[in-house]
């Protein structure tokens, strides 16, 4: 058996030797003939295992984490040296600020490796600086709040600048969130509102400037919300009836108003730059911020003026001027930009809000009714010239404001509906101004407006304007009836007057082809029906109720015939 195995092994060795000699001979013959041997195929590369693929990334991040821990260790060493009084406190603070700044400046070089490494450097810088600022300001009182607020703002702005070139969004979020959260916390801890609010306003200005260049647009809402909270707190505290609460660092009412105005200017500057200069559409965040800053600035200034007894005339003048500017921007610049309709509606709505607030602060009574009535006539005339429905709506709103301010609507309904024994209000001059202005607006619609009214969508402004003009007239006539006739006849006469009004409106509308007059007969008849049920059945007496029913029933019979005659 062993001999057989030895023989086989010997034979195999001989075969291998012969094969090797054969290969050498074939290679020699190919060289003589000039034939190149075929290239041997390379073995396929071995697929990397998941662990092998992940190993380089993990091994590159782990040293960075270790380096960050060493950086924190250096910060603690500086803190220990400062607490042991080996160096002055301000020197220790300065060394820590420089140390944190070095870590923050190293972000740009770290970003060449990966964004994660850059973010780790940014977090390390924040972890070094912000706890130190908190302790030295709140615990050791080594830094005045004004200097701490300046460092917070400087650190946030530095983060913006470093992250700008590489578009490092993570670094901006790290520095922004760290700075605004520390500023808000220090307001509550130190009870020093003004410096940290100014720091937040500086961050807001930096973010608005960056957003104008299409950088850090997502961070605008967060920074603006923090600034809104700080300004709201400043206004709320100073506007307390008993004065500033105990423990807070004193500041004046003018400082609080200045903070609110700065917030308004910064927010509006960024929005105006993006919407007017760059032609971008206003975002939901910008619209919300506009509403908030107007409420904070105007409302806060009025509240402070009420508590402190200061004059509110500057607030009114600023509101009126800003409203006029918004009107100018809306109708002179944005009116014909079809792609920017959102901007047009936002600025025009802000304009009517500011003008209304400013006029309410500055004027009262008859003067306010005259101002709003004049504004209504002006808007209606401009709408007829430019054929803009938005201006028509503004004119309608000014008419409504004017009527509400002088009580003309409520007084007119009282004269029409109240029982004969009630004492009716005396007709005043402002009540005459409102229907006169409404009549002027309606005549502008009739004579100057080029639109053809075919549906409610086209004619609701004209319809309501005509109603505002006719309601005070009906109230005046009803008051004259009550003053000149016996008490027992006033209720049926007023019902008869309403039904006659309805019939005349329908006839006039069909005659002059004014559909809004025809539409007015429905509220007129509804008002007559309400008066018949609520007043005449209870207080009209037998004869008076009969007269009311005759007129109301006759109108119900006559109106369908008039409709059919007009249709025929």
Secondary structure, DSSP 8 states (H G I E B T S, - for coil): -HHHHHHHHHHHHHHHHHHHHHHHHHHHHHHHHT---------------HHHHHHHHHHHHHHHHHHHHHHHHHHHHHHHHHHTTSS-HHHHHHHHHHHHHHHHHTHHHHTTT-HHHHHHHHHHHHHHHHHHHHIIIIIS--S-HHHHHHHHHHHHHHHHHHHHHHT-HHHHHHHHHHHHHHHHHHHHHH--HHHHHHHHHHHHHHHHHHHHTTSS-TTHHHHHHHHHHHHHHHHHHHT-TT-S-TTS----HHHHHHHHHHHHHHHHHHHHIIIIIS-----HHHHHHHHHHHIIIIIHHHHHHHHHT---HHHHHHHHHHHHHHHHHHHHTSTT-GGGHHHHHHHHHHHHHHHHHHHHHH--HHHHHHHHHHHHHHHHHHHHHHT-HHHHHHHHHHHHHHHHHHTHHHHHHHHHHS-TTS------HHHHHHHHHHHHHHHHHHHH------SHHHHHHHHHHHHHHHHHHHHHHHHHHHHHS-HHHHHHHHHHHHHHHHHHHHHHHHHHT-HHHHHHHHHHHHHHHHHIIIIIHHHSHHHHHHHHHHHHHHHHHHHHHHHHHHH-
